[in-house]
């Protein structure tokens, strides 16, 4: 039982540790991922401000040369292309910074998901151990209940046996008491008989004295018989009859006393047997009472064990509920981490697209700006270069417009954890260093 209690306690400690670990991972991820996401937003906000500025400046310039009557052969766009290349390079750098921040945040999110999954697996292992402990507790509870029922039945049977023994003790005690009463009655009867014998012997002595006189009278009667014609013989017979009657009474009384003594002997034997039986029954009763104490102790122990097992079952049920909640928490946290990864992946892919697109335009502008020095001086070549640079500026303008429309999507508030932010407000931008304005148009000399 102690091993099982320790097992459940260790599972509880492990589950609490897993919960703290998830909370720590949550906190650390919020700090690391949140910091990178906020930095990415700051970079994109600065980049978007730069894009907006370059877009407006370029659009203003293109509208200016569109509405003005200029000679392309005398117009040099090298300063504008240089300015545009410089600013596009800075915007590309901002987008790359955003890409780097997004990639770092993705790495943190992947690490977060990996560690959360490890904790989730540990919680699932704890759940398996707890279910095993719960089954063991139920088995022990069933065994304790069975043992309790057996001991309670033994206790009832022993109590019933004690009641039977007490009845037998009362019966044998009553029998012994009745026989003692009979013996007392016989003792009293013998005493009475002895008194009667004493009285009879006293009367006999008196009669013997009279009989002696009667004997003389008998002799006298015999002597007178011839003269009294037989009357003297009656006197002789009367004297002898009194003596015979007294002797018979005493003998009869002594026979009755002997019979009473024999009965007393039998009663004494029966009383001794009854007393021995009572002693035996008393001893058996004490032995049964000792069994009662034993069974009662075992019943109390079984009840205590059963109660402990019930408490452990309740404890394991509570821990199981906590683990289920912890599993839900771990699962939802894992899904959150995976959602963060997906959202960051979308952001990074969008940034990759924007960066690649703008990078192409940047290279085109660089190439166009660098080739101006090597241009032929022919007039038609100048016109063609002017037209190409102007078209390139328009392409850049279109690209900036597209990226400018995509950036707010990247900055939108997300339901995903750690990606929540205030909704994008295009009219409210932070002040950024946008640099110098686009150079004024100048003609070749």
C-alpha positions as CSV (number, residue, x, y, z in Angstrom):
1,X,0.0,0.0,0.0
2,X,2.8,2.4,0.9
3,X,4.5,1.7,-2.5
4,X,1.2,2.5,-4.3
5,X,0.8,5.7,-2.2
6,X,4.3,6.8,-3.1
7,X,3.7,5.9,-6.8
8,X,0.6,8.1,-6.9
9,X,2.4,10.9,-5.0
10,X,5.3,10.8,-7.5
11,X,2.9,10.9,-10.4
12,X,1.2,13.9,-8.8
13,X,4.6,15.6,-8.3
14,X,5.5,14.8,-11.9
15,X,2.2,16.2,-13.3
16,X,2.7,19.4,-11.3
17,X,6.2,19.7,-12.6
18,X,4.9,19.2,-16.2
19,X,2.3,22.0,-15.6
20,X,5.1,24.4,-14.3
21,X,7.2,23.4,-17.3
22,X,4.5,24.2,-19.7
23,X,3.9,27.5,-18.0
24,X,7.6,28.3,-18.2
25,X,7.7,27.3,-21.9
26,X,4.7,29.5,-22.5
27,X,6.4,32.4,-20.7
28,X,9.7,31.9,-22.5
29,X,8.0,31.5,-25.9
30,X,6.0,34.7,-25.3
31,X,9.3,36.5,-24.5
32,X,11.3,35.1,-27.4
33,X,8.7,34.8,-30.2
34,X,6.9,38.0,-29.1
35,X,10.2,39.9,-29.1
36,X,11.1,38.7,-32.7
37,X,7.5,39.3,-33.9
38,X,7.5,42.8,-32.5
39,X,10.9,43.5,-33.9
40,X,9.7,42.2,-37.3
41,X,6.7,44.5,-37.1
42,X,8.9,47.5,-36.3
43,X,11.2,46.7,-39.3
44,X,8.2,46.3,-41.6
45,X,6.6,49.5,-40.2
46,X,9.8,51.3,-41.0
47,X,10.1,49.6,-44.4
48,X,6.5,50.4,-45.2
49,X,7.1,54.1,-44.3
50,X,10.1,54.1,-46.6
51,X,8.0,52.4,-49.4
52,X,5.3,54.9,-49.0
53,X,7.7,57.8,-49.2
54,X,9.7,56.4,-52.2
55,X,6.4,55.6,-53.9
56,X,5.0,59.1,-53.4
57,X,8.3,60.7,-54.5
58,X,8.6,58.5,-57.6
59,X,4.9,59.0,-58.5
60,X,5.3,62.7,-58.1
61,X,8.4,62.7,-60.3
62,X,6.8,60.6,-63.0
63,X,3.7,62.7,-63.0
64,X,5.9,65.7,-63.4
65,X,7.8,64.5,-66.4
66,X,4.6,63.2,-67.9
67,X,2.9,66.6,-67.7
68,X,6.0,68.6,-68.8
69,X,7.3,69.1,-72.3
70,X,10.8,67.9,-72.1
71,X,13.3,66.7,-74.6
72,X,14.3,63.1,-73.8
73,X,17.6,63.5,-75.6
74,X,18.6,66.3,-73.3
75,X,17.3,64.8,-70.1
76,X,19.5,62.9,-67.7
77,X,17.7,60.5,-65.2
78,X,20.9,59.3,-63.6
79,X,20.4,61.2,-60.4
80,X,16.9,59.9,-60.0
81,X,17.9,56.3,-60.8
82,X,20.8,56.6,-58.3
83,X,18.4,57.9,-55.7
84,X,15.9,55.2,-56.5
85,X,18.5,52.5,-56.4
86,X,19.8,53.7,-53.0
87,X,16.3,53.8,-51.5
88,X,15.3,50.4,-53.0
89,X,18.5,49.0,-51.5
90,X,17.5,50.3,-48.1
91,X,13.9,48.9,-48.5
92,X,15.4,45.5,-49.5
93,X,17.6,45.6,-46.4
94,X,14.5,46.3,-44.3
95,X,12.6,43.4,-45.9
96,X,15.6,41.1,-45.3
97,X,15.7,42.2,-41.7
98,X,12.0,41.3,-41.5
99,X,12.8,37.9,-43.1
100,X,15.5,37.3,-40.6
101,X,13.2,38.2,-37.7
102,X,10.5,36.0,-39.1
103,X,12.9,33.1,-39.5
104,X,14.2,33.5,-36.0
105,X,10.6,33.6,-34.6
106,X,9.9,30.4,-36.6
107,X,12.9,28.7,-35.1
108,X,11.7,29.7,-31.6
109,X,8.2,28.5,-32.4
110,X,9.6,25.1,-33.7
111,X,11.7,24.7,-30.5
112,X,8.6,25.7,-28.5
113,X,6.4,23.1,-30.3
114,X,9.1,20.5,-29.8
115,X,9.5,21.0,-26.1
116,X,5.7,21.2,-25.6
117,X,5.4,17.9,-27.4
118,X,8.0,16.4,-25.1
119,X,6.1,17.6,-22.0
120,X,2.9,16.2,-23.6
121,X,4.5,12.8,-24.0
122,X,5.6,12.9,-20.3
123,X,2.1,13.8,-19.3
124,X,0.7,10.8,-21.3
125,X,3.3,8.5,-19.6
126,X,2.1,9.8,-16.2
127,X,-1.5,9.2,-17.3
128,X,-0.7,5.6,-18.2
129,X,1.1,5.1,-14.8
130,X,-1.8,6.7,-13.0
131,X,-4.4,4.5,-14.8
132,X,-2.3,1.5,-13.7
133,X,-2.2,2.8,-10.1
134,X,-6.0,3.4,-10.3
135,X,-6.6,-0.2,-11.4
136,X,-4.3,-1.5,-8.6
137,X,-6.2,0.6,-6.1
138,X,-9.5,-0.7,-7.3
139,X,-8.2,-4.3,-7.0
140,X,-6.9,-3.7,-3.5
141,X,-10.2,-2.0,-2.5
142,X,-12.0,-5.1,-3.8
143,X,-9.7,-7.4,-1.8
144,X,-10.1,-5.3,1.3
145,X,-13.9,-5.3,0.9
146,X,-13.9,-9.1,0.5
147,X,-11.6,-9.5,3.5
148,X,-13.8,-7.2,5.5
149,X,-16.9,-9.2,4.6
150,X,-15.2,-12.4,5.6
151,X,-14.1,-11.0,9.0
152,X,-17.5,-9.5,9.6
153,X,-19.1,-12.9,8.9
154,X,-16.6,-14.6,11.2
155,X,-17.4,-11.9,13.8
156,X,-21.1,-12.5,13.6
157,X,-20.7,-16.3,13.7
158,X,-18.4,-16.0,16.8
159,X,-20.9,-13.7,18.5
160,X,-23.6,-16.2,17.8
161,X,-21.4,-19.0,19.2
162,X,-20.9,-16.9,22.3
163,X,-24.6,-16.4,22.7
164,X,-25.0,-20.2,22.4
165,X,-22.3,-20.8,25.0
166,X,-23.9,-18.3,27.4
167,X,-27.2,-20.1,27.0
168,X,-25.5,-23.5,27.7
169,X,-23.7,-21.9,30.7
170,X,-27.1,-20.6,32.1
171,X,-28.7,-24.1,31.5
172,X,-25.9,-26.0,33.2
173,X,-25.7,-23.4,36.0
174,X,-29.4,-23.7,36.6
175,X,-29.1,-27.5,36.6
176,X,-26.3,-27.4,39.1
177,X,-28.3,-25.0,41.3
178,X,-31.3,-27.2,41.1
179,X,-29.2,-30.2,42.2
180,X,-27.7,-28.2,45.0
181,X,-31.2,-27.4,46.1
182,X,-32.1,-31.1,46.0
183,X,-29.0,-31.9,48.0
184,X,-29.9,-29.3,50.5
185,X,-33.4,-30.7,50.8
186,X,-31.9,-34.2,51.2
187,X,-29.5,-32.9,53.8
188,X,-32.4,-31.4,55.6
189,X,-34.4,-34.6,55.3
190,X,-31.4,-36.6,56.6
191,X,-31.2,-34.2,59.6
192,X,-34.9,-34.7,60.2
193,X,-34.5,-38.5,59.9
194,X,-31.6,-38.4,62.3
195,X,-33.7,-36.4,64.8
196,X,-36.5,-39.0,64.3
197,X,-34.0,-41.8,65.0
198,X,-32.7,-40.1,68.1
199,X,-36.3,-39.6,69.2
200,X,-37.1,-43.2,68.4
201,X,-34.0,-44.5,70.2
202,X,-35.0,-42.4,73.2
203,X,-38.5,-43.8,73.1
204,X,-37.0,-47.3,72.6
205,X,-34.9,-46.9,75.8
206,X,-37.9,-45.9,77.7
207,X,-39.8,-48.8,76.2
208,X,-36.9,-51.1,77.0
209,X,-37.2,-50.1,80.6
210,X,-40.9,-50.8,80.4
211,X,-40.1,-54.0,78.6
212,X,-37.9,-55.2,81.4
213,X,-40.8,-54.7,83.7
214,X,-43.0,-56.4,81.1
215,X,-40.7,-59.3,81.0
216,X,-41.1,-59.8,84.7
217,X,-44.8,-59.5,84.2
218,X,-44.6,-62.1,81.5
219,X,-42.9,-64.5,83.9
220,X,-45.5,-63.7,86.4
221,X,-48.2,-64.3,83.8
222,X,-46.8,-67.6,82.9
223,X,-46.8,-68.5,86.5
224,X,-50.4,-67.4,86.9
225,X,-51.6,-68.9,83.7
226,X,-52.9,-72.1,85.2
227,X,-54.7,-70.1,87.7
228,X,-55.9,-67.2,85.4
229,X,-56.9,-69.5,82.6
230,X,-54.6,-67.7,79.9
231,X,-55.2,-64.0,80.8
232,X,-51.6,-63.7,82.0
233,X,-50.3,-64.8,78.5
234,X,-51.8,-61.7,76.9
235,X,-49.9,-59.5,79.3
236,X,-46.6,-61.2,78.3
237,X,-47.3,-60.8,74.6
238,X,-48.1,-57.1,74.9
239,X,-44.8,-56.3,76.5
240,X,-42.8,-58.1,73.8
241,X,-44.8,-56.4,71.0
242,X,-43.8,-52.8,72.1
243,X,-40.1,-53.6,71.8
244,X,-40.4,-55.2,68.3
245,X,-42.4,-52.2,66.9
246,X,-39.7,-49.5,68.0
247,X,-36.8,-51.5,66.4
248,X,-38.6,-51.7,63.0
249,X,-39.1,-47.8,62.9
250,X,-35.5,-47.1,63.6
251,X,-34.3,-49.6,60.9
252,X,-36.7,-48.0,58.4
253,X,-35.4,-44.5,59.1
254,X,-31.9,-45.7,58.8
255,X,-32.7,-47.2,55.4
256,X,-34.2,-43.9,54.3
257,X,-31.1,-42.0,55.4
258,X,-28.9,-44.4,53.5
259,X,-31.0,-43.9,50.4
260,X,-30.9,-40.1,50.9
261,X,-27.1,-40.3,51.3
262,X,-26.8,-42.3,48.1
263,X,-28.9,-39.7,46.3
264,X,-26.7,-37.0,47.7
265,X,-23.7,-38.8,46.4
266,X,-25.2,-39.0,42.9
267,X,-26.3,-35.3,43.1
268,X,-22.8,-34.3,44.2
269,X,-21.3,-36.2,41.2
270,X,-23.8,-34.5,38.9
271,X,-23.1,-31.1,40.5
272,X,-19.4,-31.6,40.0
273,X,-20.0,-32.5,36.3
274,X,-22.2,-29.5,35.9
275,X,-19.6,-27.3,37.5
276,X,-16.9,-28.7,35.2
277,X,-19.1,-28.2,32.2
278,X,-19.7,-24.6,33.3
279,X,-16.0,-24.1,33.7
280,X,-15.4,-25.6,30.3
281,X,-18.1,-23.4,28.7
282,X,-16.7,-20.4,30.5
283,X,-13.2,-21.1,29.1
284,X,-14.7,-21.7,25.6
285,X,-16.6,-18.4,26.0
286,X,-13.3,-16.6,26.9
287,X,-11.6,-18.1,23.9
288,X,-14.5,-17.0,21.7
289,X,-14.3,-13.5,23.2
290,X,-10.6,-13.5,22.3
291,X,-11.6,-14.4,18.8
292,X,-14.1,-11.6,18.9
293,X,-11.4,-9.2,19.8
294,X,-9.2,-10.6,17.0
295,X,-12.0,-10.4,14.4
296,X,-13.0,-7.0,15.5
297,X,-9.5,-5.8,15.2
298,X,-9.3,-7.3,11.7
299,X,-12.6,-5.8,10.8
300,X,-11.3,-2.4,12.0
301,X,-8.1,-2.9,10.1
302,X,-10.0,-3.9,6.9
303,X,-12.3,-0.9,7.3
304,X,-9.2,1.4,7.6
305,X,-7.6,-0.2,4.6
306,X,-10.8,0.0,2.6
307,X,-11.1,3.7,3.6
308,X,-7.5,4.3,2.6
309,X,-8.0,2.6,-0.7
310,X,-11.2,4.6,-1.3
311,X,-9.2,7.8,-0.5
312,X,-6.5,6.7,-2.9
313,X,-9.1,6.0,-5.6
314,X,-10.5,9.5,-5.1
315,X,-7.0,10.9,-5.1
316,X,-6.1,9.2,-8.3
317,X,-9.4,10.3,-9.9
318,X,-8.6,13.9,-8.9
319,X,-5.1,13.6,-10.3
320,X,-6.5,11.9,-13.4
321,X,-8.8,14.9,-13.9
322,X,-5.9,17.3,-13.5
323,X,-3.8,15.2,-16.0
324,X,-6.7,15.3,-18.5
325,X,-6.8,19.1,-18.1
326,X,-3.1,19.2,-18.4
327,X,-3.2,17.0,-21.6
328,X,-5.8,19.4,-23.0
329,X,-3.6,22.3,-22.1
330,X,-0.5,20.6,-23.6
331,X,-2.5,19.7,-26.8
332,X,-3.9,23.2,-27.2
333,X,-0.4,24.6,-26.5
334,X,1.0,22.3,-29.2
335,X,-1.6,23.4,-31.6
336,X,-0.9,27.0,-30.8
337,X,2.8,26.4,-31.5
338,X,2.0,24.8,-34.8
339,X,-0.4,27.6,-35.7
340,X,2.3,30.1,-34.8
341,X,4.7,28.3,-37.1
342,X,2.1,28.3,-39.9
343,X,1.4,32.0,-39.6
344,X,5.1,32.9,-39.4
345,X,5.7,30.7,-42.4
346,X,3.1,32.6,-44.3
347,X,4.7,35.9,-43.3
348,X,8.1,34.7,-44.3
349,X,6.9,33.4,-47.7
350,X,5.2,36.7,-48.3
351,X,8.4,38.5,-47.3
352,X,10.4,36.2,-49.5
353,X,8.2,37.1,-52.4
354,X,8.3,40.8,-51.7
355,X,12.0,40.8,-51.2
356,X,12.7,38.8,-54.4
357,X,10.4,41.0,-56.4
358,X,11.9,44.2,-55.1
359,X,15.3,42.7,-55.4
360,X,14.8,42.2,-59.1
361,X,13.7,45.8,-59.5
362,X,16.7,46.9,-57.4
363,X,19.1,45.1,-59.7
364,X,17.3,46.5,-62.8
365,X,17.7,50.0,-61.4
366,X,21.3,49.4,-60.5
367,X,22.0,48.1,-63.9
368,X,20.2,51.0,-65.5
369,X,22.0,53.6,-63.3
370,X,25.4,52.0,-63.9
371,X,25.0,51.9,-67.7
372,X,24.4,55.6,-68.1
373,X,28.1,56.5,-68.2
374,X,28.7,54.1,-71.1
375,X,25.8,55.3,-73.2
376,X,26.5,56.4,-76.8
377,X,26.0,60.0,-77.4
378,X,23.7,59.5,-80.3
379,X,20.4,61.2,-79.8
380,X,18.1,58.2,-80.6
381,X,20.1,56.2,-78.0
382,X,19.5,58.8,-75.4
383,X,15.8,58.9,-76.2
384,X,15.6,55.1,-75.9
385,X,17.5,55.1,-72.6
386,X,15.2,57.8,-71.2
387,X,12.1,55.8,-72.2
388,X,13.5,52.6,-70.7
389,X,14.4,54.3,-67.4
390,X,11.1,56.0,-67.2
391,X,9.3,52.6,-67.8
392,X,11.6,51.0,-65.2
393,X,10.6,53.7,-62.7
394,X,7.0,52.9,-63.4
395,X,7.6,49.2,-62.9
396,X,9.3,50.1,-59.6
397,X,6.3,52.2,-58.7
398,X,3.9,49.3,-59.4
399,X,6.1,46.9,-57.4
400,X,6.2,49.3,-54.5
401,X,2.4,49.7,-54.7
402,X,2.0,45.9,-54.5
403,X,4.4,45.5,-51.6
404,X,2.8,48.5,-49.9
405,X,-0.6,46.7,-50.1
406,X,0.9,43.5,-48.8
407,X,2.7,44.9,-45.8
408,X,-0.4,45.8,-43.9
409,X,-1.6,42.2,-44.2
410,X,1.7,41.1,-42.6
411,X,1.0,43.5,-39.8
412,X,-2.6,42.5,-39.1
413,X,-3.7,41.3,-35.7
414,X,-3.7,37.5,-35.4
415,X,-5.7,35.2,-33.1
416,X,-2.6,33.1,-32.8
417,X,-0.8,33.4,-29.5
418,X,2.2,35.8,-29.4
419,X,1.1,37.2,-32.8
420,X,-1.6,39.4,-31.5
421,X,-1.1,43.1,-32.2
422,X,-3.1,46.2,-32.6
423,X,-4.8,46.3,-36.0
424,X,-2.8,48.0,-38.8
425,X,-3.7,51.6,-39.3
426,X,-2.2,52.9,-42.6
427,X,-2.9,56.5,-41.7
428,X,-0.9,56.2,-38.5
429,X,2.7,55.4,-39.1
430,X,5.7,55.9,-36.9
431,X,8.1,58.6,-37.9
432,X,11.0,57.1,-39.8
433,X,14.1,58.5,-41.4
434,X,13.0,58.5,-45.1
435,X,16.1,60.4,-46.3
436,X,16.4,63.0,-49.0
437,X,13.7,63.7,-51.7
438,X,14.1,62.6,-55.2
439,X,16.4,64.9,-57.2
440,X,14.9,67.5,-59.5
441,X,14.9,66.9,-63.2
442,X,17.9,68.4,-65.0
443,X,18.8,68.6,-68.7
444,X,22.1,67.6,-70.4
445,X,24.3,70.4,-71.5
